[in-house]
Amino acid sequence: MIPVFDGHNDFLQRAVAAGPEAGRLWTQGDGSGHMDLPRLRAGGMVGGFFAMWVPDAETGDVAELLRQKENPPFDLHLPPEVPCDQALPMAFAQASALFALERTGTLSVCRTAAEIRAATEAGRIAAILHMEGAEPLADLDALHLWHAMGLRSMGFVWSRPTAYGHGVPFAFPSLPDRGEGLTERGKALVRECNALRIIIDLSHLNEKGCDDVARLTNAPLV
């Protein structure tokens, strides 16, 4: 079986919602949701990027948002930026959920390629901590704190704007060139991610923002 390393999953949101049952949901599964440990093993998935994502009051049920996108054309309103003081506790809860999964002995939070290889050789799921939308970052000092915790991948936006950039709209048919590029804080964040060797994920970023990253980064575009 060819080993699979997945680019993105949202299991941490589900783990937080499950509370004390999160460990059982992970190790045993219940057949619902996108993934759990038994289905990962059956599918040959050895690891992936575990995303922290902060919901907002306007989006509410993401399933409803997806239903609205099933019947194009559509041009959906993007909610405003989520303040950092609201986003940070949610992000901490999701990061805590990932480290709780690590304590089951079935998963390793990996910070280097060598740690990914070691986890897969030991039969553990190799997890990379990813931030989808930079709302939990108050400043660049906070990025260093998250890096020390294990953050190795960063998306500046989840379509709605942040202090760092602007997202591509939920619209079809549409072009991704709506809105401004990275803010000055966003440009500084590119440079600091490069210094810390944090992957910059371009998903959800609008066209001007992608162009800004391409001009500034010294790392591969992802």
C-alpha positions as CSV (number, residue, x, y, z in Angstrom):
1,M,0.0,0.0,0.0
2,I,1.3,3.4,-0.9
3,P,1.6,5.6,2.2
4,V,-0.5,8.8,2.1
5,F,0.4,12.1,3.8
6,D,-2.7,14.3,3.8
7,G,-2.6,18.1,3.2
8,H,-5.4,19.2,5.6
9,N,-8.0,17.8,8.0
10,D,-10.4,19.4,10.5
11,F,-10.5,16.7,13.1
12,L,-9.4,19.0,15.9
13,Q,-12.7,20.9,15.8
14,R,-14.5,17.6,16.2
15,A,-12.2,16.6,19.0
16,V,-12.9,19.8,20.9
17,A,-16.7,19.3,20.4
18,A,-16.4,15.7,21.7
19,G,-14.8,16.8,24.9
20,P,-13.9,13.8,27.2
21,E,-15.0,11.4,24.4
22,A,-12.4,12.8,21.9
23,G,-9.8,10.0,22.7
24,R,-12.3,7.2,22.1
25,L,-13.6,8.9,19.0
26,W,-10.0,9.1,17.7
27,T,-8.9,5.6,18.6
28,Q,-12.1,3.7,17.9
29,G,-14.1,5.8,15.6
30,D,-17.9,5.7,15.1
31,G,-18.1,5.8,11.3
32,S,-19.1,9.5,11.2
33,G,-17.0,12.5,10.2
34,H,-14.1,12.5,7.8
35,M,-11.6,10.4,9.7
36,D,-10.5,8.5,12.7
37,L,-7.6,6.2,13.5
38,P,-9.1,2.9,12.3
39,R,-10.0,4.5,8.9
40,L,-6.6,6.2,8.6
41,R,-4.9,2.9,9.1
42,A,-7.2,1.1,6.7
43,G,-6.6,3.8,4.0
44,G,-2.8,3.8,4.4
45,M,-2.6,7.3,5.7
46,V,0.6,7.8,7.7
47,G,0.1,11.5,8.7
48,G,-1.2,14.9,7.8
49,F,-1.7,18.5,8.6
50,F,-4.1,19.0,11.6
51,A,-5.8,22.4,11.3
52,M,-6.8,24.8,14.0
53,W,-9.7,26.9,12.6
54,V,-11.7,29.5,14.5
55,P,-15.4,29.8,13.7
56,D,-17.2,33.1,13.6
57,A,-20.7,34.1,14.7
58,E,-21.9,34.9,11.2
59,T,-20.8,31.7,9.5
60,G,-22.4,29.4,12.1
61,D,-23.0,26.0,10.8
62,V,-20.3,25.3,8.1
63,A,-22.5,22.5,6.7
64,E,-25.1,25.2,5.9
65,L,-22.4,27.2,4.1
66,L,-21.5,24.2,2.1
67,R,-25.1,23.6,1.1
68,Q,-25.4,27.2,-0.1
69,K,-22.4,26.5,-2.4
70,E,-23.9,23.4,-4.0
71,N,-26.1,25.4,-6.4
72,P,-24.1,28.0,-8.4
73,P,-24.0,30.7,-9.2
74,F,-23.4,32.1,-5.7
75,D,-21.7,35.1,-4.1
76,L,-21.7,34.7,-0.4
77,H,-21.1,37.4,2.2
78,L,-17.7,37.1,3.9
79,P,-17.9,37.7,7.7
80,P,-15.6,40.2,9.3
81,E,-12.3,39.5,11.0
82,V,-12.5,37.6,14.3
83,P,-10.7,39.6,17.1
84,C,-7.6,37.9,18.5
85,D,-9.0,37.8,22.0
86,Q,-11.9,35.7,20.8
87,A,-9.8,33.5,18.5
88,L,-7.0,32.6,20.8
89,P,-8.9,30.5,23.3
90,M,-10.5,28.5,20.5
91,A,-7.1,27.9,18.9
92,F,-5.6,26.9,22.3
93,A,-8.4,24.4,22.8
94,Q,-7.7,22.8,19.4
95,A,-4.0,22.6,19.9
96,S,-4.6,21.1,23.4
97,A,-6.8,18.5,21.7
98,L,-4.0,17.5,19.4
99,F,-1.5,17.0,22.2
100,A,-4.2,15.0,24.0
101,L,-4.3,12.7,21.0
102,E,-0.5,12.4,21.2
103,R,-0.9,11.1,24.8
104,T,-2.8,8.1,23.5
105,G,0.5,6.8,22.0
106,T,-1.0,6.5,18.5
107,L,0.1,9.9,17.1
108,S,3.2,12.2,17.3
109,V,3.2,15.9,16.9
110,C,6.1,16.3,14.5
111,R,8.3,19.4,14.2
112,T,10.9,18.1,11.7
113,A,11.1,15.7,8.7
114,A,13.2,13.4,10.9
115,E,10.3,13.3,13.4
116,I,7.8,12.5,10.7
117,R,10.0,9.6,9.5
118,A,10.4,8.3,13.1
119,A,6.7,8.4,13.8
120,T,5.8,6.5,10.6
121,E,8.5,3.9,11.3
122,A,7.0,3.4,14.8
123,G,3.5,3.1,13.4
124,R,2.2,6.3,14.8
125,I,0.3,9.0,12.9
126,A,2.6,11.9,12.1
127,A,0.8,15.1,12.8
128,I,1.8,18.6,11.7
129,L,0.1,21.5,13.6
130,H,-1.4,23.9,11.1
131,M,-3.2,27.3,11.7
132,E,-5.9,28.0,9.2
133,G,-6.4,31.8,9.5
134,A,-4.0,33.9,11.5
135,E,-6.6,35.4,13.9
136,P,-5.0,33.8,17.0
137,L,-1.7,35.7,16.3
138,A,-1.6,39.0,18.2
139,D,1.9,39.8,16.9
140,L,5.1,38.2,15.7
141,D,6.2,37.4,19.2
142,A,3.1,35.2,19.5
143,L,4.3,33.4,16.3
144,H,7.5,32.4,18.1
145,L,5.4,31.0,21.0
146,W,3.2,29.0,18.6
147,H,6.4,27.7,16.9
148,A,7.8,26.6,20.2
149,M,4.5,24.7,20.7
150,G,4.9,22.9,17.4
151,L,3.3,25.1,14.8
152,R,4.9,24.3,11.4
153,S,2.3,25.4,8.9
154,M,0.3,28.7,8.6
155,G,-2.5,29.9,6.4
156,F,-3.0,33.7,6.7
157,V,-6.7,33.7,6.1
158,W,-9.8,31.5,5.9
159,S,-11.4,33.7,3.2
160,R,-12.6,36.3,5.7
161,P,-10.1,39.1,6.2
162,T,-7.5,39.1,9.0
163,A,-4.9,41.7,10.2
164,Y,-2.5,40.0,7.8
165,G,-4.4,39.7,4.5
166,H,-7.6,39.2,2.5
167,G,-9.3,36.0,1.3
168,V,-10.6,34.8,-2.0
169,P,-14.4,35.2,-2.0
170,F,-17.0,32.4,-1.7
171,A,-18.2,33.2,-5.2
172,F,-18.7,31.2,-8.4
173,P,-18.2,32.0,-11.2
174,S,-15.6,34.5,-10.0
175,L,-11.9,35.4,-10.3
176,P,-9.6,35.4,-7.2
177,D,-8.4,38.9,-7.8
178,R,-10.9,40.7,-5.5
179,G,-9.5,42.8,-2.6
180,E,-6.1,44.0,-1.6
181,G,-3.0,42.0,-1.0
182,L,-1.1,41.4,2.2
183,T,-1.1,44.1,4.9
184,E,2.2,45.4,6.2
185,R,1.7,43.0,9.1
186,G,1.2,40.2,6.6
187,K,4.4,41.0,4.8
188,A,6.3,40.9,8.1
189,L,4.6,37.6,8.9
190,V,6.0,36.1,5.6
191,R,9.5,37.1,6.6
192,E,9.1,35.7,10.1
193,C,7.6,32.4,8.9
194,N,10.6,32.1,6.6
195,A,13.0,32.7,9.5
196,L,11.3,30.0,11.6
197,R,10.8,27.6,8.6
198,I,7.0,27.6,9.0
199,I,5.2,26.6,5.8
200,I,3.1,29.3,4.3
201,D,-0.2,27.8,3.0
202,L,-1.7,29.9,0.2
203,S,-5.2,28.3,0.5
204,H,-8.0,30.8,0.7
205,L,-5.6,33.8,0.1
206,N,-6.7,36.1,-2.7
207,E,-4.7,36.6,-5.9
208,K,-2.9,39.8,-4.7
209,G,-2.0,38.2,-1.4
210,C,-0.5,35.1,-3.3
211,D,1.5,37.5,-5.5
212,D,2.8,39.3,-2.4
213,V,3.9,36.0,-0.8
214,A,5.6,34.9,-4.0
215,R,7.6,38.2,-4.1
216,L,8.6,38.0,-0.5
217,T,9.2,34.3,0.4
218,N,12.4,32.4,0.1
219,A,10.5,29.1,0.5
220,P,8.5,26.9,-1.9
221,L,4.9,28.0,-2.6
222,V,2.4,25.6,-1.1
